[in-house]
Amino acid sequence: MPKGHAKTNGAPGYMGVNFLGTTRIYGTIDVELFEVSTAIGPVYMRHHGGEGQRKVLVVDAQKFLKLWRNTTCDAHKTVARGVPETWRNDYKFHWAAKGFSEGASNPVPLASINYEVSSRGLLSSLMDGGGMSRPLRVINFNDGITRTIWLLSNGADSFPIEVSSGSADSLRQLAGV
């Protein structure tokens, strides 16, 4: 089993995520296949693997959402602070629904996420009245915001994401299952 994955074939998954093994899609592309439990039934996601620069991490949906909502990245704050009712109105939400509806024969790609932690500078901390440095936590999506809000809107307890090898351990401590 690839390092960092949810499970081995045949073993129970973590909070509703099962690693089903490697499969071939479109007749020529080998991918790692995941089954994710949702309130409306299982859906399927894929990861292309690679040379180790990116890892698969299974996150707890609520821990991940809390972390994402508290991110310092301005680009996606409005979406992160949404709720299922607002997310369902996202202009691409129906495309995620269509993608997930195609099943294991055409699984959707994992969301690709960057996670960074750095110290706040003393000046900005003093301006906030804190007087001490606090970590900046930033979740930034390369791809997959709509798939993520679709999973959250449809009751996934956990789901796999793709994250850089360098930040996988830090993110696992805060939001991993």
C-alpha positions, 0 to 999 in steps of 0.5 A: 500500500502506498505510504500515507494511505487510508488502508490496505485492500480488504481492511476497514477504512478510516471513518468512511474512506477505503483505499481500494487499490490501483485501477486503470481508467480510460484504458491507459492511466493507472490510479489509486482508487478511494471509496468515500462514504457520504450520506447519499452513498459511496463516491469514488476518488482517484490519485495519480501517485507520482514520485513522492512530492505529494502524499495522500492524507485522509482528513476528518471533515470537521477538523479540516473545515475548522482549520480551513475556516481559520486560515489566513489565506484570503482567497477562499475565506468566503467559501470556507465560511459557507454552509451546505445551503450556500455551497449548493448555490456555488456555480460549479456545484452541479459539476461536482455532483455530476463528476461524483455520480459517474462512480468507480469507472470515472473517479474524481481527482482528490483535491490538491492542497497546500498547507503552510505554517509560519510565525507572525512577525513581532510588529504585526503581533504587537499591532494585534495586541498579542505581544508574542508571535503566533503561527500563521496557518494557511490552507490554499487549494491548487484544485478541488474546492468544489469537490471538497464543499460537495463532500462536506455538503453531502455528509462525508465524515472524512475524505482523502486529499493530496498534500505536499510531502513537506506539510503532510505531517503537520496537517495530519496532526491537526486534521488527520484521522 
